Amino acid sequence: MQEIIKNYVTKEYVEDDTELTYDTPLISGGIVDSFSMVSLKRFLENKYSISIPDDKATPEAFDSVNKICVLVREYVK
């Protein structure tokens, strides 16, 4: 899961040669903005057949690949 999410974020949002790690700050680091967060949420919901409540899709929850994995695992059956 970590690698899938990292690859998606890199492909969709990284504009230079920045090398992401699982702990790279995505929101606070300026890689993912609020608009991109919405598309990332849709990607996760489609990929893992889940529904992430809007109140759980916070900038803090989306601030690194590892944090996103924790969030997604809450909803994967």
PDB file with SEQRES, HELIX, SHEET and CRYST1 records, atoms N, CA, C and O in Angstrom:
SEQRES   1 A   77  MET GLN GLU ILE ILE LYS ASN TYR VAL THR LYS GLU TYR          
SEQRES   2 A   77  VAL GLU ASP ASP THR GLU LEU THR TYR ASP THR PRO LEU          
SEQRES   3 A   77  ILE SER GLY GLY ILE VAL ASP SER PHE SER MET VAL SER          
SEQRES   4 A   77  LEU LYS ARG PHE LEU GLU ASN LYS TYR SER ILE SER ILE          
SEQRES   5 A   77  PRO ASP ASP LYS ALA THR PRO GLU ALA PHE ASP SER VAL          
SEQRES   6 A   77  ASN LYS ILE CYS VAL LEU VAL ARG GLU TYR VAL LYS              
HELIX    1 AA1 GLN A    2  TYR A   13  1                                  12    
HELIX    2 AA2 SER A   34  TYR A   48  1                                  15    
HELIX    3 AA3 ASP A   54  LYS A   56  5                                   3    
HELIX    4 AA4 VAL A   65  TYR A   75  1                                  11    
CRYST1    1.000    1.000    1.000  90.00  90.00  90.00 P 1           1          
ATOM      1  N   MET A   1       0.826  -1.197   0.000  1.00  0.00           N  
ATOM      2  CA  MET A   1       0.000   0.000   0.000  1.00  0.00           C  
ATOM      3  C   MET A   1       0.870   1.262   0.000  1.00  0.00           C  
ATOM      4  O   MET A   1       0.588   2.213  -0.728  1.00  0.00           O  
ATOM      5  N   GLN A   2       1.919   1.265   0.811  1.00  0.00           N  
ATOM      6  CA  GLN A   2       2.791   2.446   0.876  1.00  0.00           C  
ATOM      7  C   GLN A   2       3.365   2.783  -0.493  1.00  0.00           C  
ATOM      8  O   GLN A   2       3.362   3.942  -0.910  1.00  0.00           O  
ATOM      9  N   GLU A   3       3.855   1.769  -1.184  1.00  0.00           N  
ATOM     10  CA  GLU A   3       4.495   2.002  -2.475  1.00  0.00           C  
ATOM     11  C   GLU A   3       3.491   2.490  -3.520  1.00  0.00           C  
ATOM     12  O   GLU A   3       3.817   3.356  -4.332  1.00  0.00           O  
ATOM     13  N   ILE A   4       2.284   1.949  -3.505  1.00  0.00           N  
ATOM     14  CA  ILE A   4       1.241   2.372  -4.448  1.00  0.00           C  
ATOM     15  C   ILE A   4       0.903   3.841  -4.227  1.00  0.00           C  
ATOM     16  O   ILE A   4       0.809   4.610  -5.184  1.00  0.00           O  
ATOM     17  N   ILE A   5       0.722   4.230  -2.971  1.00  0.00           N  
ATOM     18  CA  ILE A   5       0.370   5.619  -2.667  1.00  0.00           C  
ATOM     19  C   ILE A   5       1.536   6.551  -2.980  1.00  0.00           C  
ATOM     20  O   ILE A   5       1.338   7.625  -3.548  1.00  0.00           O  
ATOM     21  N   LYS A   6       2.745   6.145  -2.614  1.00  0.00           N  
ATOM     22  CA  LYS A   6       3.929   6.970  -2.906  1.00  0.00           C  
ATOM     23  C   LYS A   6       4.087   7.174  -4.407  1.00  0.00           C  
ATOM     24  O   LYS A   6       4.355   8.289  -4.856  1.00  0.00           O  
ATOM     25  N   ASN A   7       3.924   6.118  -5.178  1.00  0.00           N  
ATOM     26  CA  ASN A   7       4.049   6.231  -6.635  1.00  0.00           C  
ATOM     27  C   ASN A   7       2.984   7.145  -7.217  1.00  0.00           C  
ATOM     28  O   ASN A   7       3.273   7.944  -8.107  1.00  0.00           O  
ATOM     29  N   TYR A   8       1.758   7.036  -6.725  1.00  0.00           N  
ATOM     30  CA  TYR A   8       0.676   7.904  -7.207  1.00  0.00           C  
ATOM     31  C   TYR A   8       0.985   9.368  -6.910  1.00  0.00           C  
ATOM     32  O   TYR A   8       0.875  10.220  -7.791  1.00  0.00           O  
ATOM     33  N   VAL A   9       1.369   9.658  -5.674  1.00  0.00           N  
ATOM     34  CA  VAL A   9       1.677  11.040  -5.285  1.00  0.00           C  
ATOM     35  C   VAL A   9       2.833  11.581  -6.119  1.00  0.00           C  
ATOM     36  O   VAL A   9       2.782  12.720  -6.583  1.00  0.00           O  
ATOM     37  N   THR A  10       3.868  10.777  -6.311  1.00  0.00           N  
ATOM     38  CA  THR A  10       5.015  11.199  -7.116  1.00  0.00           C  
ATOM     39  C   THR A  10       4.584  11.519  -8.544  1.00  0.00           C  
ATOM     40  O   THR A  10       4.945  12.563  -9.088  1.00  0.00           O  
ATOM     41  N   LYS A  11       3.814  10.619  -9.145  1.00  0.00           N  
ATOM     42  CA  LYS A  11       3.389  10.786 -10.537  1.00  0.00           C  
ATOM     43  C   LYS A  11       2.464  11.991 -10.705  1.00  0.00           C  
ATOM     44  O   LYS A  11       2.581  12.731 -11.682  1.00  0.00           O  
ATOM     45  N   GLU A  12       1.553  12.189  -9.765  1.00  0.00           N  
ATOM     46  CA  GLU A  12       0.535  13.226  -9.910  1.00  0.00           C  
ATOM     47  C   GLU A  12       0.948  14.608  -9.410  1.00  0.00           C  
ATOM     48  O   GLU A  12       0.507  15.617  -9.960  1.00  0.00           O  
ATOM     49  N   TYR A  13       1.788  14.669  -8.373  1.00  0.00           N  
ATOM     50  CA  TYR A  13       1.981  15.953  -7.690  1.00  0.00           C  
ATOM     51  C   TYR A  13       3.411  16.455  -7.599  1.00  0.00           C  
ATOM     52  O   TYR A  13       3.620  17.642  -7.350  1.00  0.00           O  
ATOM     53  N   VAL A  14       4.396  15.601  -7.791  1.00  0.00           N  
ATOM     54  CA  VAL A  14       5.789  16.045  -7.685  1.00  0.00           C  
ATOM     55  C   VAL A  14       6.219  16.602  -9.037  1.00  0.00           C  
ATOM     56  O   VAL A  14       6.172  15.908 -10.052  1.00  0.00           O  
ATOM     57  N   GLU A  15       6.638  17.868  -9.034  1.00  0.00           N  
ATOM     58  CA  GLU A  15       6.953  18.551 -10.294  1.00  0.00           C  
ATOM     59  C   GLU A  15       8.435  18.585 -10.615  1.00  0.00           C  
ATOM     60  O   GLU A  15       8.816  18.989 -11.713  1.00  0.00           O  
ATOM     61  N   ASP A  16       9.278  18.170  -9.683  1.00  0.00           N  
ATOM     62  CA  ASP A  16      10.716  18.176  -9.946  1.00  0.00           C  
ATOM     63  C   ASP A  16      11.280  16.796  -9.600  1.00  0.00           C  
ATOM     64  O   ASP A  16      10.551  15.805  -9.630  1.00  0.00           O  
ATOM     65  N   ASP A  17      12.540  16.729  -9.279  1.00  0.00           N  
ATOM     66  CA  ASP A  17      13.166  15.446  -8.976  1.00  0.00           C  
ATOM     67  C   ASP A  17      13.129  15.105  -7.488  1.00  0.00           C  
ATOM     68  O   ASP A  17      13.920  14.290  -7.013  1.00  0.00           O  
ATOM     69  N   THR A  18      12.209  15.732  -6.756  1.00  0.00           N  
ATOM     70  CA  THR A  18      12.087  15.461  -5.330  1.00  0.00           C  
ATOM     71  C   THR A  18      11.843  13.973  -5.103  1.00  0.00           C  
ATOM     72  O   THR A  18      10.942  13.382  -5.699  1.00  0.00           O  
ATOM     73  N   GLU A  19      12.642  13.386  -4.249  1.00  0.00           N  
ATOM     74  CA  GLU A  19      12.485  11.973  -3.904  1.00  0.00           C  
ATOM     75  C   GLU A  19      11.638  11.873  -2.643  1.00  0.00           C  
ATOM     76  O   GLU A  19      12.044  12.328  -1.574  1.00  0.00           O  
ATOM     77  N   LEU A  20      10.468  11.278  -2.775  1.00  0.00           N  
ATOM     78  CA  LEU A  20       9.590  11.119  -1.622  1.00  0.00           C  
ATOM     79  C   LEU A  20       9.995   9.912  -0.788  1.00  0.00           C  
ATOM     80  O   LEU A  20      10.437   8.889  -1.311  1.00  0.00           O  
ATOM     81  N   THR A  21       9.833  10.059   0.523  1.00  0.00           N  
ATOM     82  CA  THR A  21       9.907   8.907   1.413  1.00  0.00           C  
ATOM     83  C   THR A  21       8.507   8.716   1.975  1.00  0.00           C  
ATOM     84  O   THR A  21       7.608   9.506   1.688  1.00  0.00           O  
ATOM     85  N   TYR A  22       8.321   7.689   2.762  1.00  0.00           N  
ATOM     86  CA  TYR A  22       7.005   7.446   3.350  1.00  0.00           C  
ATOM     87  C   TYR A  22       6.654   8.503   4.395  1.00  0.00           C  
ATOM     88  O   TYR A  22       5.488   8.638   4.767  1.00  0.00           O  
ATOM     89  N   ASP A  23       7.643   9.248   4.869  1.00  0.00           N  
ATOM     90  CA  ASP A  23       7.414  10.275   5.884  1.00  0.00           C  
ATOM     91  C   ASP A  23       7.569  11.703   5.368  1.00  0.00           C  
ATOM     92  O   ASP A  23       7.490  12.648   6.152  1.00  0.00           O  
ATOM     93  N   THR A  24       7.787  11.877   4.072  1.00  0.00           N  
ATOM     94  CA  THR A  24       7.906  13.224   3.503  1.00  0.00           C  
ATOM     95  C   THR A  24       6.620  14.005   3.761  1.00  0.00           C  
ATOM     96  O   THR A  24       5.532  13.512   3.464  1.00  0.00           O  
ATOM     97  N   PRO A  25       6.729  15.225   4.315  1.00  0.00           N  
ATOM     98  CA  PRO A  25       5.524  16.037   4.528  1.00  0.00           C  
ATOM     99  C   PRO A  25       4.892  16.435   3.195  1.00  0.00           C  
ATOM    100  O   PRO A  25       5.508  17.142   2.398  1.00  0.00           O  
ATOM    101  N   LEU A  26       3.676  15.984   2.959  1.00  0.00           N  
ATOM    102  CA  LEU A  26       3.018  16.249   1.679  1.00  0.00           C  
ATOM    103  C   LEU A  26       2.232  17.555   1.697  1.00  0.00           C  
ATOM    104  O   LEU A  26       2.373  18.376   0.791  1.00  0.00           O  
ATOM    105  N   ILE A  27       1.410  17.749   2.716  1.00  0.00           N  
ATOM    106  CA  ILE A  27       0.598  18.959   2.809  1.00  0.00           C  
ATOM    107  C   ILE A  27       1.461  20.108   3.340  1.00  0.00           C  
ATOM    108  O   ILE A  27       1.593  21.147   2.693  1.00  0.00           O  
ATOM    109  N   SER A  28       2.041  19.909   4.514  1.00  0.00           N  
ATOM    110  CA  SER A  28       2.848  20.976   5.126  1.00  0.00           C  
ATOM    111  C   SER A  28       4.106  21.255   4.309  1.00  0.00           C  
ATOM    112  O   SER A  28       4.690  22.332   4.430  1.00  0.00           O  
ATOM    113  N   GLY A  29       4.533  20.302   3.480  1.00  0.00           N  
ATOM    114  CA  GLY A  29       5.691  20.507   2.625  1.00  0.00           C  
ATOM    115  C   GLY A  29       5.353  21.143   1.289  1.00  0.00           C  
ATOM    116  O   GLY A  29       6.245  21.425   0.489  1.00  0.00           O  
ATOM    117  N   GLY A  30       4.057  21.372   1.042  1.00  0.00           N  
ATOM    118  CA  GLY A  30       3.645  22.051  -0.183  1.00  0.00           C  
ATOM    119  C   GLY A  30       3.563  21.168  -1.415  1.00  0.00           C  
ATOM    120  O   GLY A  30       3.396  21.679  -2.522  1.00  0.00           O  
ATOM    121  N   ILE A  31       3.675  19.862  -1.254  1.00  0.00           N  
ATOM    122  CA  ILE A  31       3.609  18.951  -2.411  1.00  0.00           C  
ATOM    123  C   ILE A  31       2.153  18.732  -2.828  1.00  0.00           C  
ATOM    124  O   ILE A  31       1.837  18.707  -4.018  1.00  0.00           O  
ATOM    125  N   VAL A  32       1.276  18.574  -1.842  1.00  0.00           N  
ATOM    126  CA  VAL A  32      -0.146  18.358  -2.099  1.00  0.00           C  
ATOM    127  C   VAL A  32      -0.919  19.539  -1.507  1.00  0.00           C  
ATOM    128  O   VAL A  32      -0.775  19.853  -0.325  1.00  0.00           O  
ATOM    129  N   ASP A  33      -1.743  20.193  -2.342  1.00  0.00           N  
ATOM    130  CA  ASP A  33      -2.569  21.291  -1.839  1.00  0.00           C  
ATOM    131  C   ASP A  33      -3.987  20.777  -1.585  1.00  0.00           C  
ATOM    132  O   ASP A  33      -4.265  19.594  -1.779  1.00  0.00           O  
ATOM    133  N   SER A  34      -4.871  21.655  -1.156  1.00  0.00           N  
ATOM    134  CA  SER A  34      -6.219  21.214  -0.778  1.00  0.00           C  
ATOM    135  C   SER A  34      -6.987  20.649  -1.973  1.00  0.00           C  
ATOM    136  O   SER A  34      -7.751  19.697  -1.814  1.00  0.00           O  
ATOM    137  N   PHE A  35      -6.802  21.210  -3.148  1.00  0.00           N  
ATOM    138  CA  PHE A  35      -7.474  20.674  -4.336  1.00  0.00           C  
ATOM    139  C   PHE A  35      -6.940  19.278  -4.668  1.00  0.00           C  
ATOM    140  O   PHE A  35      -7.705  18.363  -4.971  1.00  0.00           O  
ATOM    141  N   SER A  36      -5.628  19.136  -4.605  1.00  0.00           N  
ATOM    142  CA  SER A  36      -5.004  17.836  -4.884  1.00  0.00           C  
ATOM    143  C   SER A  36      -5.413  16.797  -3.854  1.00  0.00           C  
ATOM    144  O   SER A  36      -5.526  15.613  -4.172  1.00  0.00           O  
ATOM    145  N   MET A  37      -5.635  17.234  -2.629  1.00  0.00           N  
ATOM    146  CA  MET A  37      -6.039  16.315  -1.572  1.00  0.00           C  
ATOM    147  C   MET A  37      -7.373  15.661  -1.910  1.00  0.00           C  
ATOM    148  O   MET A  37      -7.587  14.486  -1.611  1.00  0.00           O  
ATOM    149  N   VAL A  38      -8.265  16.419  -2.532  1.00  0.00           N  
ATOM    150  CA  VAL A  38      -9.568  15.882  -2.928  1.00  0.00           C  
ATOM    151  C   VAL A  38      -9.385  14.785  -3.981  1.00  0.00           C  
ATOM    152  O   VAL A  38     -10.018  13.733  -3.894  1.00  0.00           O  
ATOM    153  N   SER A  39      -8.534  15.019  -4.962  1.00  0.00           N  
ATOM    154  CA  SER A  39      -8.315  13.996  -5.989  1.00  0.00           C  
ATOM    155  C   SER A  39      -7.577  12.793  -5.420  1.00  0.00           C  
ATOM    156  O   SER A  39      -7.821  11.663  -5.842  1.00  0.00           O  
ATOM    157  N   LEU A  40      -6.681  13.021  -4.473  1.00  0.00           N  
ATOM    158  CA  LEU A  40      -5.987  11.919  -3.805  1.00  0.00           C  
ATOM    159  C   LEU A  40      -6.988  11.080  -3.013  1.00  0.00           C  
ATOM    160  O   LEU A  40      -6.915   9.851  -3.024  1.00  0.00           O  
ATOM    161  N   LYS A  41      -7.907  11.730  -2.336  1.00  0.00           N  
ATOM    162  CA  LYS A  41      -8.950  11.020  -1.586  1.00  0.00           C  
ATOM    163  C   LYS A  41      -9.784  10.159  -2.535  1.00  0.00           C  
ATOM    164  O   LYS A  41     -10.069   9.003  -2.221  1.00  0.00           O  
ATOM    165  N   ARG A  42     -10.180  10.700  -3.683  1.00  0.00           N  
ATOM    166  CA  ARG A  42     -10.950   9.930  -4.672  1.00  0.00           C  
ATOM    167  C   ARG A  42     -10.148   8.728  -5.170  1.00  0.00           C  
ATOM    168  O   ARG A  42     -10.686   7.629  -5.307  1.00  0.00           O  
ATOM    169  N   PHE A  43      -8.863   8.942  -5.439  1.00  0.00           N  
ATOM    170  CA  PHE A  43      -8.011   7.836  -5.869  1.00  0.00           C  
ATOM    171  C   PHE A  43      -8.015   6.715  -4.832  1.00  0.00           C  
ATOM    172  O   PHE A  43      -8.192   5.547  -5.177  1.00  0.00           O  
ATOM    173  N   LEU A  44      -7.819   7.071  -3.565  1.00  0.00           N  
ATOM    174  CA  LEU A  44      -7.775   6.073  -2.490  1.00  0.00           C  
ATOM    175  C   LEU A  44      -9.107   5.342  -2.363  1.00  0.00           C  
ATOM    176  O   LEU A  44      -9.138   4.122  -2.196  1.00  0.00           O  
ATOM    177  N   GLU A  45     -10.192   6.081  -2.441  1.00  0.00           N  
ATOM    178  CA  GLU A  45     -11.514   5.460  -2.321  1.00  0.00           C  
ATOM    179  C   GLU A  45     -11.774   4.488  -3.464  1.00  0.00           C  
ATOM    180  O   GLU A  45     -12.321   3.406  -3.251  1.00  0.00           O  
ATOM    181  N   ASN A  46     -11.383   4.872  -4.676  1.00  0.00           N  
ATOM    182  CA  ASN A  46     -11.565   3.984  -5.835  1.00  0.00           C  
ATOM    183  C   ASN A  46     -10.631   2.787  -5.785  1.00  0.00           C  
ATOM    184  O   ASN A  46     -11.049   1.657  -6.037  1.00  0.00           O  
ATOM    185  N   LYS A  47      -9.386   3.029  -5.465  1.00  0.00           N  
ATOM    186  CA  LYS A  47      -8.368   1.967  -5.447  1.00  0.00           C  
ATOM    187  C   LYS A  47      -8.679   0.894  -4.411  1.00  0.00           C  
ATOM    188  O   LYS A  47      -8.522  -0.299  -4.673  1.00  0.00           O  
ATOM    189  N   TYR A  48      -9.117   1.325  -3.241  1.00  0.00           N  
ATOM    190  CA  TYR A  48      -9.320   0.389  -2.134  1.00  0.00           C  
ATOM    191  C   TYR A  48     -10.797   0.118  -1.835  1.00  0.00           C  
ATOM    192  O   TYR A  48     -11.114  -0.516  -0.829  1.00  0.00           O  
ATOM    193  N   SER A  49     -11.699   0.591  -2.695  1.00  0.00           N  
ATOM    194  CA  SER A  49     -13.144   0.377  -2.540  1.00  0.00           C  
ATOM    195  C   SER A  49     -13.624   0.734  -1.139  1.00  0.00           C  
ATOM    196  O   SER A  49     -14.282  -0.054  -0.459  1.00  0.00           O  
ATOM    197  N   ILE A  50     -13.270   1.954  -0.732  1.00  0.00           N  
ATOM    198  CA  ILE A  50     -13.635   2.442   0.598  1.00  0.00           C  
ATOM    199  C   ILE A  50     -14.305   3.803   0.471  1.00  0.00           C  
ATOM    200  O   ILE A  50     -14.325   4.399  -0.606  1.00  0.00           O  
ATOM    201  N   SER A  51     -14.843   4.279   1.563  1.00  0.00           N  
ATOM    202  CA  SER A  51     -15.374   5.630   1.637  1.00  0.00           C  
ATOM    203  C   SER A  51     -14.763   6.287   2.869  1.00  0.00           C  
ATOM    204  O   SER A  51     -14.980   5.846   3.997  1.00  0.00           O  
ATOM    205  N   ILE A  52     -14.000   7.343   2.636  1.00  0.00           N  
ATOM    206  CA  ILE A  52     -13.362   8.076   3.722  1.00  0.00           C  
ATOM    207  C   ILE A  52     -14.246   9.269   4.056  1.00  0.00           C  
ATOM    208  O   ILE A  52     -14.445  10.140   3.210  1.00  0.00           O  
ATOM    209  N   PRO A  53     -14.784   9.326   5.278  1.00  0.00           N  
ATOM    210  CA  PRO A  53     -15.622  10.476   5.643  1.00  0.00           C  
ATOM    211  C   PRO A  53     -14.838  11.781   5.524  1.00  0.00           C  
ATOM    212  O   PRO A  53     -13.649  11.839   5.838  1.00  0.00           O  
ATOM    213  N   ASP A  54     -15.522  12.822   5.066  1.00  0.00           N  
ATOM    214  CA  ASP A  54     -14.864  14.114   4.879  1.00  0.00           C  
ATOM    215  C   ASP A  54     -14.209  14.629   6.162  1.00  0.00           C  
ATOM    216  O   ASP A  54     -13.154  15.261   6.111  1.00  0.00           O  
ATOM    217  N   ASP A  55     -14.831  14.359   7.307  1.00  0.00           N  
ATOM    218  CA  ASP A  55     -14.257  14.868   8.557  1.00  0.00           C  
ATOM    219  C   ASP A  55     -12.987  14.121   8.959  1.00  0.00           C  
ATOM    220  O   ASP A  55     -12.254  14.576   9.837  1.00  0.00           O  
ATOM    221  N   LYS A  56     -12.721  12.978   8.325  1.00  0.00           N  
ATOM    222  CA  LYS A  56     -11.476  12.230   8.575  1.00  0.00           C  
ATOM    223  C   LYS A  56     -10.388  12.581   7.565  1.00  0.00           C  
ATOM    224  O   LYS A  56      -9.211  12.301   7.793  1.00  0.00           O  
ATOM    225  N   ALA A  57     -10.779  13.192   6.454  1.00  0.00           N  
ATOM    226  CA  ALA A  57      -9.833  13.562   5.394  1.00  0.00           C  
ATOM    227  C   ALA A  57      -9.245  14.938   5.703  1.00  0.00           C  
ATOM    228  O   ALA A  57      -9.524  15.917   5.011  1.00  0.00           O  
ATOM    229  N   THR A  58      -8.438  14.992   6.742  1.00  0.00           N  
ATOM    230  CA  THR A  58      -7.851  16.249   7.191  1.00  0.00           C  
ATOM    231  C   THR A  58      -6.444  16.413   6.617  1.00  0.00           C  
ATOM    232  O   THR A  58      -5.822  15.433   6.209  1.00  0.00           O  
ATOM    233  N   PRO A  59      -5.943  17.643   6.584  1.00  0.00           N  
ATOM    234  CA  PRO A  59      -4.557  17.840   6.145  1.00  0.00           C  
ATOM    235  C   PRO A  59      -3.567  17.024   6.979  1.00  0.00           C  
ATOM    236  O   PRO A  59      -2.570  16.535   6.449  1.00  0.00           O  
ATOM    237  N   GLU A  60      -3.832  16.877   8.264  1.00  0.00           N  
ATOM    238  CA  GLU A  60      -2.944  16.085   9.124  1.00  0.00           C  
ATOM    239  C   GLU A  60      -2.944  14.617   8.692  1.00  0.00           C  
ATOM    240  O   GLU A  60      -1.893  13.976   8.657  1.00  0.00           O  
ATOM    241  N   ALA A  61      -4.120  14.092   8.366  1.00  0.00           N  
ATOM    242  CA  ALA A  61      -4.231  12.680   7.975  1.00  0.00           C  
ATOM    243  C   ALA A  61      -3.589  12.410   6.616  1.00  0.00           C  
ATOM    244  O   ALA A  61      -3.224  11.272   6.319  1.00  0.00           O  
ATOM    245  N   PHE A  62      -3.450  13.445   5.793  1.00  0.00           N  
ATOM    246  CA  PHE A  62      -2.889  13.294   4.445  1.00  0.00           C  
ATOM    247  C   PHE A  62      -1.473  13.847   4.346  1.00  0.00           C  
ATOM    248  O   PHE A  62      -0.980  14.064   3.239  1.00  0.00           O  
ATOM    249  N   ASP A  63      -0.807  14.080   5.473  1.00  0.00           N  
ATOM    250  CA  ASP A  63       0.477  14.783   5.428  1.00  0.00           C  
ATOM    251  C   ASP A  63       1.681  13.898   5.120  1.00  0.00           C  
ATOM    252  O   ASP A  63       2.782  14.416   4.937  1.00  0.00           O  
ATOM    253  N   SER A  64       1.506  12.589   5.059  1.00  0.00           N  
ATOM    254  CA  SER A  64       2.602  11.719   4.621  1.00  0.00           C  
ATOM    255  C   SER A  64       1.996  10.415   4.118  1.00  0.00           C  
ATOM    256  O   SER A  64       0.842  10.098   4.406  1.00  0.00           O  
ATOM    257  N   VAL A  65       2.781   9.677   3.373  1.00  0.00           N  
ATOM    258  CA  VAL A  65       2.320   8.377   2.882  1.00  0.00           C  
ATOM    259  C   VAL A  65       1.967   7.481   4.067  1.00  0.00           C  
ATOM    260  O   VAL A  65       0.939   6.804   4.043  1.00  0.00           O  
ATOM    261  N   ASN A  66       2.796   7.468   5.090  1.00  0.00           N  
ATOM    262  CA  ASN A  66       2.510   6.626   6.253  1.00  0.00           C  
ATOM    263  C   ASN A  66       1.201   7.011   6.927  1.00  0.00           C  
ATOM    264  O   ASN A  66       0.431   6.134   7.319  1.00  0.00           O  
ATOM    265  N   LYS A  67       0.937   8.306   7.070  1.00  0.00           N  
ATOM    266  CA  LYS A  67      -0.313   8.749   7.693  1.00  0.00           C  
ATOM    267  C   LYS A  67      -1.517   8.391   6.833  1.00  0.00           C  
ATOM    268  O   LYS A  67      -2.572   8.030   7.355  1.00  0.00           O  
ATOM    269  N   ILE A  68      -1.361   8.488   5.519  1.00  0.00           N  
ATOM    270  CA  ILE A  68      -2.443   8.106   4.608  1.00  0.00           C  
ATOM    271  C   ILE A  68      -2.735   6.611   4.753  1.00  0.00           C  
ATOM    272  O   ILE A  68      -3.897   6.204   4.768  1.00  0.00           O  
ATOM    273  N   CYS A  69      -1.698   5.806   4.858  1.00  0.00           N  
ATOM    274  CA  CYS A  69      -1.885   4.353   5.027  1.00  0.00           C  
ATOM    275  C   CYS A  69      -2.655   4.039   6.308  1.00  0.00           C  
ATOM    276  O   CYS A  69      -3.525   3.168   6.308  1.00  0.00           O  
ATOM    277  N   VAL A  70      -2.344   4.733   7.388  1.00  0.00           N  
ATOM    278  CA  VAL A  70      -3.069   4.537   8.654  1.00  0.00           C  
ATOM    279  C   VAL A  70      -4.546   4.843   8.431  1.00  0.00           C  
ATOM    280  O   VAL A  70      -5.412   4.078   8.856  1.00  0.00           O  
ATOM    281  N   LEU A  71      -4.829   5.948   7.772  1.00  0.00           N  
ATOM    282  CA  LEU A  71      -6.209   6.337   7.495  1.00  0.00           C  
ATOM    283  C   LEU A  71      -6.920   5.294   6.641  1.00  0.00           C  
ATOM    284  O   LEU A  71      -8.024   4.866   6.980  1.00  0.00           O  
ATOM    285  N   VAL A  72      -6.310   4.885   5.552  1.00  0.00           N  
ATOM    286  CA  VAL A  72      -6.933   3.928   4.638  1.00  0.00           C  
ATOM    287  C   VAL A  72      -7.203   2.604   5.341  1.00  0.00           C  
ATOM    288  O   VAL A  72      -8.257   2.001   5.141  1.00  0.00           O  
ATOM    289  N   ARG A  73      -6.266   2.149   6.157  1.00  0.00           N  
ATOM    290  CA  ARG A  73      -6.432   0.870   6.855  1.00  0.00           C  
ATOM    291  C   ARG A  73      -7.631   0.868   7.798  1.00  0.00           C  
ATOM    292  O   ARG A  73      -8.174  -0.192   8.110  1.00  0.00           O  
ATOM    293  N   GLU A  74      -8.048   2.058   8.256  1.00  0.00           N  
ATOM    294  CA  GLU A  74      -9.231   2.146   9.117  1.00  0.00           C  
ATOM    295  C   GLU A  74     -10.491   1.724   8.373  1.00  0.00           C  
ATOM    296  O   GLU A  74     -11.453   1.278   8.997  1.00  0.00           O  
ATOM    297  N   TYR A  75     -10.499   1.857   7.056  1.00  0.00           N  
ATOM    298  CA  TYR A  75     -11.714   1.648   6.263  1.00  0.00           C  
ATOM    299  C   TYR A  75     -11.671   0.431   5.353  1.00  0.00           C  
ATOM    300  O   TYR A  75     -12.705   0.018   4.826  1.00  0.00           O  
ATOM    301  N   VAL A  76     -10.498  -0.147   5.160  1.00  0.00           N  
ATOM    302  CA  VAL A  76     -10.395  -1.351   4.335  1.00  0.00           C  
ATOM    303  C   VAL A  76     -10.955  -2.523   5.133  1.00  0.00           C  
ATOM    304  O   VAL A  76     -10.611  -2.725   6.298  1.00  0.00           O  
ATOM    305  N   LYS A  77     -11.810  -3.275   4.490  1.00  0.00           N  
ATOM    306  CA  LYS A  77     -12.440  -4.398   5.185  1.00  0.00           C  
ATOM    307  C   LYS A  77     -11.618  -5.651   5.063  1.00  0.00           C  
ATOM    308  O   LYS A  77     -12.002  -6.695   5.590  1.00  0.00           O  
TER     309      LYS A  77                                                      
END                                                                             
